[in-house]
Amino acid sequence: MRATRWDLQALLRTAALTVLLFAVGCLVTAATDEGGVAWSARLGRTLPLLPACGAMATFLALRLAARRGEVLALETLGCAPARIALPAVLGGASASVAALVLLLALPSARSASTVAAFFPHIGGSPVRVEPGPSFVDPIHRARISADGVVSAVADVPEPTGGGGGLPAGARLSVAVVIAAAGAGLSLVAARRVRDPRASPVLLAAAMCVLCIVSFHFAAAGLASAYLACVPACALLIGAAVRYRRHKWV
């Protein structure tokens, strides 16, 4: 019964901490962006941090449980260290798995603004120069004259150019990367709490960098969007094998 209560408490505690850390990231993003940005775009800009939030929540939850003596009590009852850490790992990865489900369930038009942050591109300039000493901002429908006077403008055409389209399979690749990286980093964080020398933190960081580089290549049209799934899935498989195979000391 004690182990069952620990499972539920650790899972809920870690999941709640993951959501809290991600919410703080969203608020920081909203406070530092250019303003007038849809919340779906703000969530998309913070979404790459979700796996890291889950890993941090897993680490903090297990470290707190160890300092409070809960881990030692469960080990005294005969629970294996890997078994004790598993609920926290599931709690840390739950938000990433939920993001996968939501991205696949959302309509394509709405999810496009959410995953656009993963595929950076150089957009066209929103400012249009008119004949004469004036500038026109088609987004805010305003004209700025040479003497600094701002006046409203109607029927301004939207700026063109910039290549803002997403590559094929963008939504699915982002969903897979978020879920795989979230689970893999949570597994790495759980091993890090027990034995700082056992977790391949540098290797996990290298895999995340490869995901970022792959997304940039896909945005430039040099590679498929699914290329980013390879290092993320490799991270998950490697972390799961180490979690199961290596001895917990």
Secondary structure by P-SEA (a helix, b strand, c coil): caaaaaaaaaaaaaaaaaaaaaaaaaaaaaacccccccaaaaaaaaccaaaaaaaaaaaaaaaaaaaaaaaaaaaaacccccccaaaaaaaaaaaaaaaaaaaaaccccccccccccccccccccccccccccccccccccccccccbbbbbbcccccccccccccccaaaaaaaaaaaaaaaaaaaaaaaaaacccccaaaaaaaaaaaaaaaaaaaaacccccaaaaaaaaaaaaaaaaaacccccc
